[in-house]
């Protein structure tokens, strides 16, 4: 797949797809064009068996993503209110039914709608300069979809409310993001992309069928009662786990553990 995109860069190498937000002059804010391009790329990741894992990152020094590009505005505003859908649905992997692992590498500012990208990724790491905040409250705008997604990630309710209600006055630093579970690892800025790729390479070496079944079972359980989630997960173990002689790409017993 060639990188014929206006707002993103896309590359596939050794079973890892790398998606790079590429509007650094606009702090990688998303537009209708980016939403359409992300939807197309997620479809490619989903449907291409040679892709085992994806890495999501961003160009520029200042920001990962600062939400919707306010200069372009709400491109769906002229639609009948009952026909309008969440514009963030195109941005993340889960809404596009991608059941492959996605590693997000966050640097600089991640504001407001930038959280759309993070909320649907599986492993989120950030650099020491990363800050997370929500400007909705500053403009008197309802903030609902992004914080609800944070709750699904397991971020504590109190932390989500602080983020959503205090506007740009409340900035979650990298160390706080690690403490509350918004990210799982903090690294130096110079090491961010290489660390994300290292994580992706380790996962890509595993049996992709088993990995995809794991991803799907866990994410689907969030919309189910505990008993339904367990029953659904049991069904996936029957579907995805073949006899040992038929499995390929599984970790060997002597594979070294991963420490962080």
C-alpha positions in Angstrom: 0.0 0.0 0.0 1.6 3.3 -1.0 1.6 6.4 1.2 -0.8 8.5 -1.0 -2.3 10.4 1.9 -2.6 14.1 2.7 -2.8 14.0 6.5 -1.0 10.8 7.6 2.0 8.7 6.7 1.6 4.9 6.4 4.1 2.1 6.1 4.2 -1.7 6.6 7.4 -3.4 7.5 7.9 -6.9 8.9 4.3 -7.4 9.9 4.1 -4.0 11.6 2.0 -1.2 10.2 3.1 2.3 11.3 0.5 5.1 11.1 1.9 8.6 11.7 -0.3 11.7 12.0 1.2 14.2 9.8 -0.2 17.7 10.3 2.4 19.1 12.6 1.8 22.7 11.5 -1.8 22.3 12.9 -0.7 20.3 15.9 -1.9 17.1 14.2 -5.5 18.2 14.7 -8.0 16.0 12.8 -10.1 17.1 9.9 -12.7 15.4 7.7 -9.8 14.3 5.4 -7.9 12.7 8.3 -11.0 10.9 9.5 -11.5 9.4 6.0 -7.9 8.5 5.6 -7.8 6.9 9.0 -10.9 4.8 8.2 -9.2 3.6 5.0 -6.0 2.7 6.7 -7.7 0.9 9.6 -9.6 -1.1 7.0 -6.3 -2.1 5.4 -4.8 -3.1 8.7 -7.9 -5.2 9.5 -8.1 -7.0 6.2 -4.4 -7.6 5.5 -3.3 -10.8 7.2 0.4 -9.9 6.7 -0.2 -7.0 9.2 0.0 -8.4 12.8 0.4 -5.2 14.8 0.0 -1.4 14.3 1.9 1.5 15.8 0.2 4.9 16.0 2.5 8.0 16.4 2.7 11.6 15.3 5.1 14.0 13.6 6.2 17.3 14.9 7.8 18.5 18.2 4.8 20.0 20.0 1.8 17.6 19.9 0.5 14.2 19.3 -3.0 15.5 18.5 -5.0 18.5 19.8 -8.4 17.2 18.7 -10.6 18.6 15.9 -9.1 21.3 13.8 -11.2 24.3 14.9 -10.3 26.2 11.8 -12.1 23.6 9.6 -14.8 23.1 12.2 -17.6 20.6 12.4 -17.9 19.2 8.9 -21.0 17.3 9.8 -22.9 20.3 11.1 -25.2 20.6 8.0 -26.6 17.1 8.5 -29.9 16.3 10.0 -29.3 15.9 13.8 -30.7 12.3 13.7 -28.2 11.4 10.9 -25.2 12.7 12.7 -22.7 10.2 14.1 -19.7 10.5 16.4 -16.9 11.9 14.2 -14.3 10.1 16.3 -15.6 6.7 15.1 -13.3 6.8 12.1 -10.2 7.6 14.1 -9.8 4.5 16.3 -9.2 0.9 15.6 -12.1 -0.7 17.6 -14.9 1.3 15.9 -13.3 0.0 12.6 -13.5 -3.6 13.9 -9.7 -4.0 14.0 -8.9 -6.8 16.3 -5.1 -6.5 16.0 -3.0 -4.9 18.7 -2.3 -1.2 18.4 0.6 0.5 20.2 0.3 4.2 20.7 3.3 6.4 21.2 2.3 9.8 22.6 4.5 12.9 22.9 3.8 16.5 23.6 0.2 17.7 23.9 -2.7 15.3 23.6 -5.8 17.5 24.0 -9.6 16.9 23.8 -10.4 14.8 20.8 -6.9 13.5 20.6 -8.1 11.1 23.3 -10.2 9.3 20.6 -7.0 7.8 19.3 -5.7 6.7 22.7 -9.0 5.3 24.0 -9.1 2.5 21.5 -5.4 1.5 21.5 -4.2 -1.5 23.4 -0.8 -0.4 24.7 -0.2 3.3 25.3 3.2 4.6 26.1 4.3 8.3 26.3 7.4 10.4 26.5 8.3 12.5 29.6 7.1 15.7 27.9 3.6 14.4 27.2 0.6 16.3 28.7 -3.1 15.4 28.5 -5.9 18.0 28.9 -9.4 18.8 27.7 -10.2 22.3 26.4 -14.0 21.6 26.0 -14.9 23.3 29.3 -13.1 26.5 28.3 -15.5 26.9 25.5 -18.6 25.8 27.4 -18.9 22.7 25.3 -20.1 19.3 26.5 -17.2 16.8 26.9 -18.7 13.3 26.9 -17.5 10.9 24.3 -13.8 11.2 25.0 -14.1 10.9 28.9 -16.5 8.0 28.5 -13.8 6.3 26.5 -11.3 7.0 29.2 -13.5 5.2 31.7 -13.6 2.2 29.5 -9.8 2.2 29.6 -10.0 1.9 33.4 -9.0 5.5 34.3 -10.5 6.3 37.7 -13.8 8.3 37.6 -12.4 11.1 39.7 -9.4 11.6 37.4 -11.6 11.6 34.4 -13.9 14.2 35.9 -10.9 16.4 36.8 -9.7 16.1 33.2 -13.1 16.9 31.7 -14.3 19.7 34.0 -11.2 21.8 34.7 -10.3 22.6 31.0 -6.8 23.6 30.2 -6.1 24.4 33.8 -5.9 20.7 34.5 -2.9 19.1 32.8 -2.1 15.4 33.3 1.6 15.0 33.2 3.4 11.9 32.0 4.0 10.7 35.6 0.4 11.2 36.6 -0.8 9.5 33.4 1.3 6.5 34.4 -0.1 6.5 38.0 -3.7 6.6 36.9 -3.3 4.0 34.2 -3.8 6.3 31.2 -0.4 5.0 29.9 1.5 1.9 30.9 5.1 3.2 30.4 7.0 6.5 30.2 10.2 6.9 28.3 12.6 9.6 27.2 11.4 11.5 24.1 14.4 10.2 22.1 13.5 6.6 22.9 9.7 6.8 22.3 9.4 5.5 18.7 12.0 2.8 19.1 10.4 1.5 22.3 6.9 1.5 20.6 8.4 -0.5 17.7 10.2 -2.9 20.1 6.9 -3.7 21.8 5.2 -4.1 18.4 7.9 -6.4 17.1 7.6 -8.6 20.2 3.9 -9.0 19.7 4.2 -9.4 15.9 6.4 -12.5 16.5 3.5 -14.3 18.2 0.7 -16.4 16.7 -1.5 -13.7 15.1 -4.7 -15.7 15.3 -4.2 -16.2 19.1 -3.4 -12.5 19.5 -6.4 -11.3 17.6 -8.7 -13.6 19.6 -7.3 -12.2 22.8 -7.8 -8.6 21.7 -11.4 -9.3 20.6 -12.4 -11.2 23.7 -11.1 -8.6 26.1 -12.5 -5.6 24.3 -16.0 -7.2 23.7 -16.2 -8.1 27.4 -16.3 -4.3 28.3 -19.8 -4.2 26.9 -21.0 -7.4 28.7 -21.8 -8.5 32.2 -18.9 -10.4 33.8 -20.6 -13.8 33.2 -21.4 -13.0 29.6 -17.9 -11.8 29.0 -16.5 -15.0 30.4 -18.8 -17.2 28.3 -17.9 -15.2 25.2 -14.2 -15.6 26.1 -14.6 -19.3 26.5 -16.2 -19.5 23.0 -13.2 -17.7 21.6 -10.8 -20.1 23.2 -12.5 -23.0 21.4 -12.5 -21.1 18.1 -9.0 -19.8 18.2 -7.0 -22.5 20.0 -6.0 -25.3 17.7 -4.2 -28.4 18.8 -0.6 -27.7 19.7 0.8 -29.4 16.6 -1.1 -26.9 14.4 0.0 -23.7 16.1 2.7 -21.5 14.7 4.4 -18.5 15.9 3.8 -19.1 19.6 6.4 -18.1 22.2 8.8 -20.8 23.2 9.0 -21.8 26.9 12.5 -20.4 27.1 11.6 -17.0 25.7 13.0 -14.3 28.1 10.4 -12.4 30.1 9.8 -8.7 29.4 10.7 -6.3 32.2 9.8 -2.6 32.4 
